[in-house]
């Protein structure tokens, strides 16, 4: 199993800026957590819960509610409890727990957790505790010389705090590679004026694509970009899959009645929920891939839904809702009807990439893009 410790004061990552913190990851139980937990699930093939993400806010909240005397005790007890929870279908307790402590050595936010780890190594015994220290090795100057001084400094500070690394991992600064999705999403004309070369590059990626996948987004910029991509796909008859969470002033898309518009943290439709397939292209492709499944379980993170009053009118105009929730009242997947000229134009209310244990709609998009179905 794995535990990620984030020293920030927030209870979870739900309302944090994705620019500063990174993309929010949603777990089966609706926990909005650090993206690293998504990597843990994929690499380790496990299913984690919100308790696998510890924040300063969670620890302080627990200490205040229970009135326990020591922060460090609360941290250690949390780790011991979560480390014993099964994370797969076997029901067995994990043999190893990987604990990632975020932040930088010397940060005031990390101090309680570093002290807790110092105490924890004696609590469980040195034979059951190994510390791996990940440090930056910058490449300086035109000759590409690597400097180890930052690593030397952090190890010295870590030892002064009572922790001695058993393993040191070094990483060099590498420019992040941009994905096609990221580059193709920046297609607004304002960006064309600021950086015409990048605009043309992104536009060429979009115009040459055999299929288009648009991930979820918030705010005016994200919504307008998704609309532009959908317009292009529909006009050019390109298979298209969209995860929609649009902000709209009209009444076709509305806020779900159970969500809060005042308290934003943890109030969206979150976590694993079932989507029941109706007849349609996506169902046929998914049925072909998943061998007869009638439903899929996907993770959600949104506060909007299609207004039930407009469903009949939308279906008469060619929009077909091929996936609904268990009640049949909430629309989960939409696509154009069979007579539409486009091979596949589909939108999801859920976020498929948050549960990457086999994604029928992603595979369906690939199948239609290759015109093999």
Secondary structure, 3 states (H helix, E strand, C coil): CEEEEECCCCCCCCCCCHHHHCCCEECCCCCEECCHHHHHHHHHCCCCCHHHEEEHHHHHHHHHHHCCCCHHHHHHHHHHHHHCCCCCCCCCCCCCCEEEECCCCCCHHHHHHHHHHHHHHHHHCHHHCCCEEEEECCEECCCCEECCHHHHHHHHHHHHCCCCCCEEEEECCCCCCCCHHHHHCCCCHHHHHHCHHHHHHHHHHHHCCCEEEECCCCHHHHHHHHHHHHHHHHHHCCEEEEECCCCCCCCCEEECCCCCCCCCCCCCEEEEEEEEECCCHHHHHHHHHHCCCCEEEEEEEECEEECHHHHHHHHHCCEEEEEECCCCCCEEEEEECCCCCCCCEEEECCCHHHCCCCCHHHHHHHHHHCCCC
